[in-house]
Amino acid sequence: MPLDQNDSCELALLKEQREYSLLLHVDPYNPIRYLQRGLIYQKLGFPDLAAADAYRALTLFDAVVDPDSSEYPAQKRAGPVALLDSSSTQPLERSLAALSTNDDVDGDSDNDDSDEGENSPYEPISDKEYDENIADVYVLLVESLAQCGCLRDAYDLCVQGMKLPGEGTNTGARQEELRGLLGRIKATAKTTNPASGFNPTDLQVQGHARRSLYPWNTHEPNRNTPEVVQFLNQRLAQVAPKCEVRAVALPSLHESVVDGKLREDIKPEGENISIQLGLFAKEDIAPGEILLHESSMLTATNRLHDDICDACNGRLPDLSSPEPPVACEDCYDTIFCSQKCHDLAQDLYHGAVCGQDGLESIGKDVPDPKDKADYLYLLLLERAIAMAATQEVHPLELPEVKYIWGDFSSLDGKAEDLMDASFTKRPASATLPFSFQLNIVQPMRILDEMGIDPFKSLERYDTWVLNTLYAKFRGTASGRLSTWDGGPEVCAVHPLWCLANHSCDPNVQWEWGGEVTFTARGDEKRVKWGPAPGVAKGGIQKGDEILNHYCDINLPVKERREWAMGALGGACLCERCVWEAAPVKAS
């Protein structure tokens, strides 16, 4: 089948994305390379990834003006790598492999001594190159953040960029472009709230990115193959012997979102179908019976020095108990509930964070209650990075996340599914919460605090990898509310527990305290709804699907759908929600 012009253009852009990603492997401190790849991401409709590359370029360009401001040098690969773009006749991978043979291109933050001196393969970025490119970096960063809806940061960076001295070749024209962007940001704010005057502090901070299975992501398994289902069932037999994993057809929920908000006319008819996995009962399960026990090391808490285990987030036993808490020998303020958790932590994640005091201040004791959940996801991301670094694996290959589905939308190249130039309209796939701080700035800081070079470690910790983790976490993480202020304080990802699909009429209830459990709901625990609400039958019959809940099922349908949108990627279309949202109820 011949490709149309749009398909050919997209294939060409994907080829360029791959080439620049490979070039950055041997030229990791070259800000111009990040700018070039960021422009490709913008054309592909990924302004979130474009903003991340623009920020990397800005960070490195800042080192040109003030070398003491960063431990990462602004430098470019000299010699043959500059010719690879056009005149090299070798396959790109082979040319880069030859160039990187003697280079230090791993994730360590210490620069190789060979990078300095007469024999260095690198040379500094010049003042001229800074002048010629810095304004373009600001334009890309501001426009990309604004396209995602992160208007406050876009505004602040736009003002900052407009203060650049007008000495560069493109600076004058680009500053004019920044002035235009500033006007569009202000106009967007007035459209959002025309009754009030413009105030930058009123601009929204959090936007949205496309919840995508990126075309270059080679780590996502085909979860519906018999081999994967068999593997998951083998693991499930250890924690839920009365359950099994099966494929199940679910409605695709992305059509229920318009411009980042739920449609008011949501209809279940005509929705696309997505084949996913679910949990089913292999035999009858009695009311009140616990059918699943699962523990996890992929946990997070936003409380500083709380009395919970650093590994499983279970409560610490008393010091006088037969098995008292165990402290890490190298960082005594890290406490575990048992020797087992201590030993698992050393094997799975603690090596990357042990003694790294700078990590303590990231995401902990967040003052604003509405930000607590978002920062818990950041802390889950930190734990996943620590697990990958300690185990020396790619984060998406961790067994805790590999088989989790992030409710990704398909990328079929439709123009309406791309992020356009508007700062108010977004495609249906743009349901992944995204912010400049939590998706770009803080993850780079976490890498740096762990001693992982954020520029040399792109293969494992590039922004698209972290966004994929965020998508999986937001759809599957369980949380526990604080008894002090009612806000979320701990969360975890249990990869088998989260295979149970959501319903606002669940047949199980769950509890988490060091491990997560499913208990079959009794008659009195089932939700009463429908044309003749009565007492639903408790327990679970053989062959029935295990149905979990991701939100407060006591809320009205509109609030339930809004609450669960971040986890589901769209509005809930369970039977209860469809019936309760119908304009006319059956008698």
C-alpha positions in Angstrom: 0.0 0.0 0.0 1.6 3.3 -1.0 2.2 5.9 1.7 0.4 9.3 1.5 2.3 12.5 1.9 1.6 12.8 5.7 2.8 9.2 6.3 6.0 9.9 4.4 6.6 13.1 6.4 6.0 11.3 9.7 8.4 8.4 8.7 11.0 11.0 7.8 10.6 12.8 11.1 10.8 9.5 13.0 14.0 8.6 11.2 15.4 12.0 12.2 14.3 11.5 15.8 16.2 8.2 15.9 19.3 9.7 14.3 19.5 12.6 16.7 18.9 10.3 19.7 21.9 8.2 18.5 24.0 11.3 17.9 23.3 12.5 21.5 24.7 9.3 22.7 28.2 10.4 21.6 27.6 14.1 21.8 25.7 14.4 25.1 26.7 17.9 26.1 25.9 19.6 22.8 23.0 22.0 23.3 22.5 22.4 19.6 21.7 18.7 19.2 19.0 19.0 21.9 17.5 22.0 20.1 17.5 20.1 16.8 15.8 17.0 18.3 13.3 19.2 20.2 12.2 20.8 16.9 11.6 17.3 15.5 9.5 16.4 18.5 7.5 19.6 18.0 6.8 18.6 14.4 5.8 15.1 15.5 3.2 16.6 17.9 5.1 16.0 21.2 5.5 19.4 22.7 6.2 17.9 26.1 9.3 16.1 24.7 10.3 19.2 22.8 10.1 21.3 26.0 12.3 18.8 27.8 15.0 19.0 25.1 14.8 22.7 25.0 15.3 22.8 28.8 18.4 20.6 28.4 19.7 22.9 25.7 19.0 26.0 27.9 20.8 24.3 30.9 23.9 23.7 28.8 23.9 27.1 27.1 23.8 28.7 30.6 27.2 27.0 31.2 28.6 29.0 28.2 27.7 32.3 29.9 28.6 31.1 33.5 30.8 28.0 33.4 30.7 27.8 37.2 26.9 27.5 37.3 26.9 23.9 36.1 29.0 20.8 36.5 28.1 19.8 33.0 30.1 21.4 30.2 28.7 22.9 27.1 30.7 21.2 24.4 30.3 19.5 21.1 31.9 16.5 19.4 34.6 17.6 17.1 35.6 15.9 13.9 33.7 13.2 12.0 30.5 13.3 14.0 29.7 16.7 12.5 29.6 15.1 9.1 27.3 12.3 10.0 24.2 14.4 9.2 24.8 14.5 5.5 28.0 13.1 4.1 28.7 9.9 6.0 28.3 6.8 3.8 28.3 4.3 6.8 25.2 3.3 8.6 24.7 5.7 11.4 24.8 3.1 14.2 28.1 1.7 12.9 29.7 5.2 12.7 28.6 6.1 16.2 29.8 2.8 17.6 33.2 3.4 16.2 33.2 6.9 17.7 32.1 5.8 21.1 34.5 2.9 21.5 36.9 4.9 23.7 34.4 7.3 25.1 32.8 7.3 28.6 29.1 7.3 27.6 27.5 5.7 30.6 25.3 7.5 33.1 28.1 8.5 35.6 28.2 12.2 36.4 32.0 12.4 36.5 33.4 13.5 33.2 36.1 11.3 31.7 39.6 12.7 31.8 39.9 12.2 28.1 37.4 15.0 27.5 40.1 17.5 28.4 43.4 18.3 26.9 44.9 18.3 23.5 43.5 14.8 22.6 40.0 15.5 23.6 37.3 14.6 21.0 35.3 17.6 22.3 35.5 21.3 21.9 33.7 24.1 23.8 30.5 25.7 22.5 31.5 29.1 21.4 30.0 32.5 22.3 29.0 32.8 18.7 27.1 29.5 18.7 25.4 30.7 21.9 24.3 34.0 20.3 23.0 32.2 17.2 20.9 29.6 19.0 19.8 30.8 22.5 16.8 32.7 21.3 15.6 29.7 19.3 15.8 27.6 22.5 13.6 30.1 24.4 11.1 30.2 21.6 10.9 26.3 21.5 10.6 26.0 25.2 8.0 28.7 25.7 5.8 27.6 22.8 6.0 23.9 23.7 5.1 24.5 27.4 2.2 26.7 26.3 0.9 24.1 23.9 0.8 21.6 26.8 -1.1 24.1 28.9 1.7 25.0 31.3 1.0 28.7 30.9 2.6 30.0 34.1 6.0 28.6 33.3 5.7 29.5 29.7 5.0 33.1 30.7 7.9 33.3 33.1 10.4 31.8 30.6 9.0 34.1 27.9 9.7 37.2 30.0 13.2 35.8 30.8 13.9 35.2 27.1 12.8 38.7 26.1 15.7 40.1 28.3 18.3 38.5 26.1 20.8 41.0 24.6 20.0 41.5 20.9 23.5 40.6 19.6 22.9 37.2 18.0 22.1 36.7 14.3 18.5 35.5 15.0 17.9 37.2 18.4 16.0 40.2 17.2 13.6 38.2 15.1 13.2 35.6 17.9 12.5 38.3 20.5 9.7 39.6 18.3 8.4 36.0 18.2 8.6 35.8 22.0 6.6 39.0 22.3 4.0 37.4 20.0 3.9 34.3 22.2 3.6 36.5 25.3 0.5 38.2 23.8 -1.0 34.8 22.9 -0.5 33.6 26.5 -2.2 36.7 27.9 -5.0 36.3 25.4 -5.5 32.7 26.4 -5.7 33.8 30.1 -8.3 36.4 29.3 -10.4 33.9 27.3 -10.3 31.6 30.4 -11.4 34.3 32.8 -12.4 37.4 30.9 -14.0 39.0 33.9 -10.7 39.6 35.7 -7.6 41.5 34.6 -4.5 39.6 33.7 -2.4 38.3 36.6 0.5 35.9 35.8 -0.1 34.1 39.1 -3.6 33.0 37.9 -2.1 31.2 34.9 -2.4 27.4 35.1 0.7 25.5 36.0 -0.3 21.9 35.1 -1.2 21.0 31.6 -1.5 17.7 29.7 0.6 15.6 27.4 -0.4 12.9 24.9 -0.8 9.5 26.7 1.1 7.7 24.0 2.8 4.4 23.4 5.8 6.1 21.6 6.7 4.7 18.2 10.3 4.2 19.4 9.4 2.4 22.6 10.7 -1.2 22.2 10.2 -2.1 25.8 6.4 -2.5 25.8 5.4 -6.2 25.6 2.3 -7.5 23.8 0.4 -8.2 27.0 -2.3 -10.3 25.3 -0.1 -13.1 23.9 -0.5 -16.5 25.5 3.1 -16.5 26.7 2.6 -13.2 28.7 -0.8 -14.3 30.1 0.8 -17.6 31.2 3.7 -15.8 32.8 1.4 -13.5 34.7 -0.8 -16.4 35.8 2.3 -18.2 37.2 3.1 -15.1 39.3 -0.6 -14.7 40.2 -0.8 -18.2 41.6 1.6 -17.2 44.4 -0.6 -14.2 45.6 -4.1 -15.0 44.4 -4.6 -18.8 43.8 -8.3 -18.5 43.1 -7.8 -16.0 40.3 -6.5 -16.0 36.8 -5.6 -13.5 34.1 -7.7 -13.3 30.9 -8.0 -11.0 28.0 -11.1 -8.7 28.1 -12.6 -6.1 25.8 -12.9 -2.7 27.3 -14.2 0.6 25.8 -11.5 3.0 24.7 -12.1 6.2 26.7 -10.1 8.8 24.9 -13.1 10.0 22.8 -14.7 11.2 26.1 -12.1 14.0 26.4 -12.1 17.3 24.5 -9.5 20.0 25.2 -8.4 18.2 28.3 -11.9 18.1 29.8 -14.6 15.5 29.9 -17.4 15.8 27.3 -20.8 16.5 28.6 -22.5 14.2 26.0 -20.6 11.0 26.8 -22.2 8.0 25.2 -21.1 4.4 25.4 -22.3 3.6 21.9 -19.8 3.7 19.1 -16.8 3.8 21.4 -13.7 2.0 20.1 -12.8 -1.3 21.9 -9.5 -1.9 23.5 -8.4 -5.5 24.3 -6.8 -5.5 27.8 -6.2 -7.9 30.6 -8.4 -8.5 33.7 -8.7 -10.7 36.7 -11.3 -13.5 36.9 -12.4 -15.9 39.6 -11.4 -19.6 38.9 -13.8 -20.8 41.6 -16.4 -19.3 43.9 -15.2 -16.8 46.4 -17.2 -16.3 49.5 -18.2 -12.8 50.9 -15.5 -11.5 53.2 -12.9 -13.8 51.8 -9.4 -12.4 51.1 -8.5 -13.4 47.6 -5.2 -11.6 47.0 -2.1 -10.7 49.1 0.6 -8.8 47.3 3.7 -6.8 48.5 5.8 -4.3 46.5 9.0 -2.3 46.8 7.7 0.3 44.3 6.3 2.6 47.0 6.5 6.3 48.0 5.7 8.6 50.9 5.6 12.3 51.2 6.1 12.4 54.9 9.6 13.2 56.3 10.8 10.8 59.0 7.5 9.1 59.4 7.2 5.8 61.4 6.8 3.6 58.3 9.1 1.2 56.5 11.2 2.8 53.8 10.7 -0.3 51.6 7.1 -1.5 51.9 5.6 1.6 53.6 4.1 -0.6 56.3 4.0 0.6 59.9 7.2 0.1 61.9 7.0 -2.4 64.9 7.8 -1.2 68.4 11.5 -1.2 69.4 10.6 -3.7 72.1 9.0 -6.2 69.8 10.6 -9.6 69.1 11.5 -8.4 65.6 12.3 -4.6 66.0 12.9 -2.2 63.1 16.2 -2.5 61.2 18.3 0.5 60.2 20.6 0.8 57.2 24.2 0.5 58.3 25.3 3.4 56.1 22.4 5.9 56.5 21.0 5.4 60.0 17.9 7.5 59.4 16.6 5.0 56.8 14.5 2.4 58.8 12.9 -0.9 57.6 10.1 -2.9 59.3 12.0 -6.2 59.1 15.3 -7.8 58.1 13.5 -9.1 55.0 12.5 -5.6 53.9 16.1 -4.4 54.6 17.6 -7.1 52.5 15.2 -6.7 49.6 15.8 -2.9 49.7 19.5 -3.4 49.3 19.0 -5.7 46.4 16.3 -3.7 44.6 16.7 0.0 45.1 18.6 1.3 48.1 22.0 1.3 46.6 21.2 4.3 44.4 19.8 6.5 47.2 21.9 5.4 50.2 23.5 8.5 51.8 22.1 10.9 49.1 20.9 13.6 51.5 19.8 15.9 48.6 16.9 13.6 47.8 15.2 14.1 51.2 13.9 17.5 50.3 12.3 16.5 47.0 8.6 16.0 47.1 8.3 15.7 50.9 5.9 17.6 53.2 4.3 19.5 50.3 2.3 22.3 51.9 -0.6 22.6 49.4 -2.9 19.6 49.7 -3.9 19.7 46.1 -0.3 19.1 45.0 0.3 16.1 47.3 -1.0 13.4 44.9 1.1 14.8 42.0 4.3 14.8 44.1 3.6 11.3 45.3 3.8 10.2 41.6 7.1 12.1 41.4 8.3 10.1 44.4 7.2 6.8 42.7 9.2 7.9 39.7 12.2 8.5 42.0 11.8 5.0 43.4 11.6 3.5 39.9 14.8 5.3 38.9 16.5 4.0 42.0 15.4 0.5 41.3 16.6 0.7 37.7 20.0 2.2 38.7 20.5 -0.4 41.5 19.6 -3.4 39.4 21.2 -1.9 36.2 18.2 -2.4 34.0 16.0 -0.1 31.9 13.2 1.3 34.0 10.5 0.0 31.6 12.0 -3.6 32.0 11.4 -3.6 35.8 8.9 -6.4 36.5 6.9 -4.0 38.7 6.0 -1.9 35.6 6.7 -3.9 32.5 3.3 -5.6 32.2 1.2 -2.6 33.4 -0.9 -0.8 30.8 -0.8 3.0 30.9 -4.1 3.5 29.0 -2.1 4.7 26.0 -3.8 6.0 22.9 -3.0 4.8 19.5 -0.9 7.1 17.3 -2.4 6.8 13.8 -1.1 10.1 12.4 -4.5 11.8 12.4 -4.2 15.5 12.4 -6.8 15.9 15.1 -4.7 13.8 17.4 -1.7 16.1 17.2 -0.9 19.0 19.6 -1.6 22.0 17.4 -0.4 25.6 17.7 -3.4 26.6 19.9 -2.8 27.1 23.6 -6.4 26.0 24.4 -7.3 23.0 22.2 -5.7 19.6 22.8 -6.3 16.2 21.3 -8.3 13.4 22.9 -5.0 11.6 23.8 -3.8 14.5 25.9 -4.9 13.2 29.2 -1.6 12.7 31.0 -1.1 15.4 33.6 2.1 17.3 32.7 4.0 20.1 34.3 7.4 21.8 33.8 8.5 21.0 37.3 7.3 17.5 37.8 8.0 16.1 34.3 11.2 18.0 33.4 13.0 19.9 36.2 12.6 17.7 39.2 13.4 14.4 37.4 16.7 15.9 36.2 17.4 17.0 39.7 16.6 13.4 41.0 19.1 11.9 38.5 21.7 14.5 39.5 21.3 13.8 43.2 21.7 10.1 42.6 24.9 10.7 40.8 23.4 9.8 37.4 24.4 12.2 34.6 21.0 13.5 33.2 22.7 14.1 29.8 24.6 10.9 29.4 21.8 8.7 30.6 19.1 9.4 28.0 18.9 5.8 26.9 17.4 4.9 30.2 16.0 8.1 31.6 14.9 10.2 28.6 11.6 12.2 29.2 9.6 9.8 27.0 10.6 6.9 29.4 9.6 8.9 32.4 6.3 9.9 30.8 5.6 6.3 30.1 6.2 5.5 33.8 3.9 8.3 34.8 1.2 7.0 32.6 1.4 3.6 34.1 1.6 4.9 37.7 -1.4 7.2 37.3 -3.5 4.3 36.1 -2.5 1.8 38.7 -1.0 3.2 41.9 -2.9 2.7 45.1 -2.8 5.3 47.9 -3.5 5.8 51.6 -4.9 9.0 53.1 -3.4 10.8 56.0 -5.2 10.6 59.3 -4.0 14.1 60.0 -5.3 16.2 57.0 -7.1 13.6 54.8 -4.6 14.1 52.0 -2.7 11.3 50.3 0.5 10.4 52.1 1.7 7.1 50.8 1.2 5.2 47.5 2.5 2.1 45.8 2.3 0.1 42.6 1.3 -3.6 42.9 1.5 -5.0 39.4 -0.8 -8.0 39.9 -3.4 -6.2 42.1 -3.7 -3.5 39.4 -4.7 -6.1 36.7 -8.2 -5.9 38.2 -10.2 -3.4 36.1 -12.2 -0.5 37.4 -15.9 -0.3 38.1 -18.0 2.1 40.2 -19.9 -1.0 41.3 -16.9 -3.1 42.5 -17.2 -6.6 43.9 -14.0 -6.3 46.0 -12.6 -3.9 48.5 -9.0 -3.4 49.1 -6.8 -2.5 52.0 -3.1 -1.6 52.1 -0.7 -1.7 55.0 2.7 -3.1 53.9 0.9 -5.3 51.5 -2.3 -4.9 49.5 -5.3 -7.2 49.8 -8.5 -7.9 47.9 -11.6 -8.9 50.0 -14.8 -10.0 48.3 -17.6 -7.6 49.2 -20.5 -8.9 51.2 -24.1 -8.1 50.6 -24.0 -5.0 52.8 -20.9 -3.6 51.0 -22.3 -3.7 47.5 -23.4 -0.3 45.9 -27.1 0.2 45.6 -28.0 1.7 42.2 -30.3 1.1 39.2 -34.0 1.4 38.5 -34.9 -0.7 41.5 -31.9 -0.4 43.9 -31.7 -3.2 46.3 -29.1 -5.3 48.0 -26.7 -6.7 45.4 -25.4 -10.3 45.9 -22.1 -10.5 47.8 -19.2 -12.8 47.0 -17.9 -13.6 43.5 -19.0 -16.6 41.4 -16.6 -18.7 39.3 -16.0 -17.0 36.0 -16.9 -13.5 37.2 -14.5 -10.7 36.6 -12.8 -9.2 39.7 -13.8 -5.5 39.6 -11.8 -2.9 41.6 -12.4 0.8 42.2 -10.0 3.7 41.5 -12.1 6.5 43.0 -14.5 7.2 45.8 -17.6 5.2 44.7 -19.9 7.2 47.0 -19.5 10.4 45.0 -22.0 11.5 42.3 -21.3 10.2 38.8 -19.9 13.6 37.5 -17.4 13.8 40.3 -16.5 10.2 40.1 -15.7 10.6 36.4 -13.6 13.7 37.0 -11.7 12.0 39.8 -10.9 8.9 37.8 -10.0 10.6 34.5 -6.3 10.8 35.3 -6.2 7.1 36.0 -8.5 5.9 33.2 -7.5 8.3 30.5 -11.1 9.3 30.0 -14.6 9.1 31.5 -15.7 5.9 33.3 -18.2 3.9 31.1 -19.0 1.2 33.7 -22.7 0.2 33.8 -23.4 2.2 36.9 -21.9 5.4 35.4 -23.7 5.0 32.1 -27.1 4.5 33.9 -26.6 7.3 36.4 -25.5 9.8 33.7 -28.4 9.1 31.4 -30.7 12.1 31.1 -33.9 10.0 31.5 -33.8 6.9 33.8 -35.8 3.8 33.0 -38.8 3.3 35.2 
